[in-house]
């Protein structure tokens, strides 16, 4: 485990939602990044959930 993984594990709780993606063509959702939608093959994919590691200012 690298230093970045160690720091991330300390800062991000295990129940963090992570990133969710959605195909804008068919509406399929998934959490693994794909070059194209596994359902319809479209390349129009957007992030619908995520988290920001930057501190609030």
DAMOVEN-V792824 format. One record per pair of residues at least 24 apart in sequence whose ideal C-beta (glycine too) atoms are under 7 Angstrom apart, sorted by the first residue. I is the first residue (numbers start at 0). J is the second residue. D is the distance in Angstrom with one decimal. If there is no record, write none. Layout:
i: [I I]
j: [J J]
d: [D D]
//
This chain:
i: [15 16 16 17 18 18 18 19 19 20 20 20 20 21 21]
j: [50 48 50 50 46 48 49 47 48 44 45 46 47 45 47]
d: [5.8 5.6 6.5 6.9 6.0 6.4 4.5 5.2 3.9 5.3 6.9 5.8 6.7 5.8 4.6]
//
